[in-house]
Amino acid sequence: MDKNKQTEANKKWQAKNKERAKYLSDRSRARSFIRNQATVEDVEELRQLLEKREELLNNQAPTIK
């Protein structure tokens, strides 16, 4: 596929899937921060936040997608 056509297709998909596109972007930025910039203190704080989030998600009723 031509580069411009692919770019247009990507833009069209993102416009139709704003919530999913934002989720994927946020996830990518979080992973990049952890891999490339996080300090030991950041990692410790993130670990605590992840534990709390995991506990919250495990205690919620299952949702059907």
C-alpha positions as CSV (number, residue, x, y, z in Angstrom):
1,M,0.0,0.0,0.0
2,D,1.3,3.5,-0.8
3,K,2.6,5.4,2.2
4,N,0.0,8.2,1.8
5,K,-2.8,5.7,1.5
6,Q,-1.7,3.9,4.6
7,T,-1.5,7.2,6.5
8,E,-5.0,8.1,5.4
9,A,-6.2,4.6,6.3
10,N,-4.7,5.0,9.8
11,K,-6.3,8.5,10.3
12,K,-9.6,7.1,9.2
13,W,-9.3,4.2,11.6
14,Q,-8.3,6.5,14.5
15,A,-11.2,8.8,13.8
16,K,-13.7,5.9,13.9
17,N,-12.0,4.3,17.0
18,K,-11.1,7.3,19.1
19,E,-11.4,5.5,22.5
20,R,-9.4,2.5,21.4
21,A,-6.7,4.7,19.7
22,K,-6.4,6.8,22.9
23,Y,-6.0,3.6,25.0
24,L,-3.3,2.2,22.7
25,S,-1.5,5.6,22.7
26,D,-1.6,5.9,26.5
27,R,-0.4,2.3,26.9
28,S,2.5,2.8,24.5
29,R,3.6,6.0,26.3
30,A,3.4,4.3,29.7
31,R,5.5,1.4,28.5
32,S,8.0,3.7,26.9
33,F,8.3,5.7,30.1
34,I,8.9,2.6,32.2
35,R,11.5,1.2,29.8
36,N,13.4,4.5,29.1
37,Q,13.0,7.0,31.8
38,A,11.7,5.6,35.1
39,T,13.9,5.9,38.1
40,V,13.9,3.3,41.0
41,E,11.6,5.6,42.9
42,D,9.2,5.7,39.9
43,V,9.2,1.9,39.6
44,E,8.5,1.5,43.3
45,E,5.5,4.0,43.1
46,L,4.2,2.4,39.9
47,R,4.4,-1.1,41.5
48,Q,2.2,0.1,44.3
49,L,-0.2,1.7,41.9
50,L,-0.4,-1.5,39.8
51,E,-1.0,-3.6,42.9
52,K,-3.9,-1.4,43.9
53,R,-5.3,-1.3,40.4
54,E,-5.0,-5.1,40.1
55,E,-6.9,-5.6,43.4
56,L,-9.6,-3.2,42.2
57,L,-10.0,-5.1,38.9
58,N,-10.1,-8.5,40.6
59,N,-12.8,-7.3,43.0
60,Q,-15.1,-6.0,40.2
61,A,-17.9,-8.1,38.7
62,P,-16.8,-9.5,35.4
63,T,-18.0,-7.6,32.3
64,I,-19.1,-8.9,29.0
65,K,-17.6,-7.3,25.9
